[in-house]
Amino acid sequence: MIDSLRQKYKFRHLLQFFNLNRKTYYDALKRSKKPDKYYTLKKEIKSIYLESHETYGYRRICWILINKGYTYCLETVRKIMREIGLICTIYSRRRKYSSFKGKIGKIAPNILKQKFNETIPYKVLHIDITQVKIGKDKWGYISAIIDEASGEVLATSINKHPNWKLVSSMLDKLSMHLPKKINPLIHSDQGFHYQLKSYQRKLKVNGYKQSMSRKGNCLDNAPIESLFNLLKRECLNRINIDSLTTLKEEYKKYINWFNNERISGNKKGLTPVEYRCKSLKI
């Protein structure tokens, strides 16, 4: 700014106006002419940020950079992201859909008790339903089940109504997805679907063990709550969902990206599928 004004005003007056020391000015001028040593890094960070659909913060971007051979620390990546204006602001809390209708059937014991420390895929699964706004006055419902160890989404069903058919369809897809002779524990909340005899019978037929969270405590089923939170913040809340078909299409694209491309910091920079394959040595 001072350089642009020097033709109109005396240099010493400009220094006085901006309260700037002469030596400080010439030092800053000298540094401004030096090439930016972070130029390549800034381009790489911006590319990663855009490829993540603007969902990656500095931690996951740092993981990607490490995998690409860069050796910059977290603080450097965070500083540069702030400098170039790349800040992830899509995460916030909102009220979730609840399928709890009181006690209408058998309540299973809470086997997990908020201990989400399973490291072997297919041993502990989490199931839940979330509600998504379609257009101005309609709703869609997503029933999903994920693997606790890897975070991989294993099966999904989407419908206009949160009925038993929604959950039953998803369980059928799960049985086709799981390897043979796998008998996982399936943890849910106390939603009415999971209290039904038909649901509990289906688990028993497939050799699945049932577990339920405490009433009204979303932390007891945190892994899948986290998935739905990410799904909405990173995808659904950022686009116009005008029909059930659109919801299914966008969900399918997101879950494919989530399972196969989206890295996780708590999995040491691996995607859910990479974690599963590495753990099972596939």
Buried (B, 14 or more C-beta within 10 A) or exposed (E): EBEEBEEEEEEEEBBEEEEEEEEEBEEEEEEEEEEEEBEEBBEBBBEBBEEBBBBBBBBBBBBBBBEEEBEBEEEBBBEBBEEEEBEBEBEEEEEBBEBBEEEEBEBBEBEBEEEBEBEEBBBBBBBBBBBBBBEEEEBBBBBBBBBBBBBBBBBBBBBEEBEEEBBBBBBBBBBEBBEEEBEBBBBBBBBBBBBBEEBBEBBEEBEBBBBBBBEEEBEBBBBBBBBBBBBBBBBBBEEEBEEBEBBBEBBEEBBEBBBEEBBBEEBEBBBBBBBBBBBEEE
